[in-house]
Amino acid sequence: MPSYQHPEEEAREQIDAMLEAAGWTVQTKQELNLHKGRGVALF
């Protein structure tokens, strides 16, 4: 049975992939490490 994702979840995955391709590190607030990469994006 295929899993259904809400459009917001699909968009979040696409945006995260684009940020990572551009050299950003994508993190949650719980795993925040501002020194992990050149750019850090939080969600």
URJOJO-V522308 format. One record per residue. N is the residue number from 1. PHI is phi as a letter, one per 20 degrees, with the letter a starting at -180 (NA if undefined). D_LAST is the distance of its C-alpha to the last C-alpha in Angstrom with 1 decimal. Layout:
BEGIN
N_PHI_D_LAST + N_PHI_D_LAST
END
This chain:
BEGIN
1_NA_28.7 + 2_f_25.7 + 3_e_22.3 + 4_d_21.0 + 5_d_17.4 + 6_f_16.5 + 7_g_16.1 + 8_f_12.5 + 9_f_11.8 + 10_f_14.1 + 11_f_12.5 + 12_g_9.0 + 13_f_11.1 + 14_f_13.2 + 15_f_10.7 + 16_g_9.3 + 17_f_13.0 + 18_f_14.1 + 19_f_11.8 + 20_f_13.2 + 21_f_16.6 + 22_e_16.6 + 23_n_16.2 + 24_e_12.6 + 25_d_11.0 + 26_e_7.5 + 27_c_6.5 + 28_e_5.2 + 29_f_7.0 + 30_f_10.0 + 31_d_10.5 + 32_g_10.1 + 33_b_13.0 + 34_f_13.5 + 35_e_16.6 + 36_f_15.4 + 37_b_15.7 + 38_f_16.8 + 39_c_13.5 + 40_c_10.1 + 41_d_6.8 + 42_d_3.8 + 43_c_0.0
END
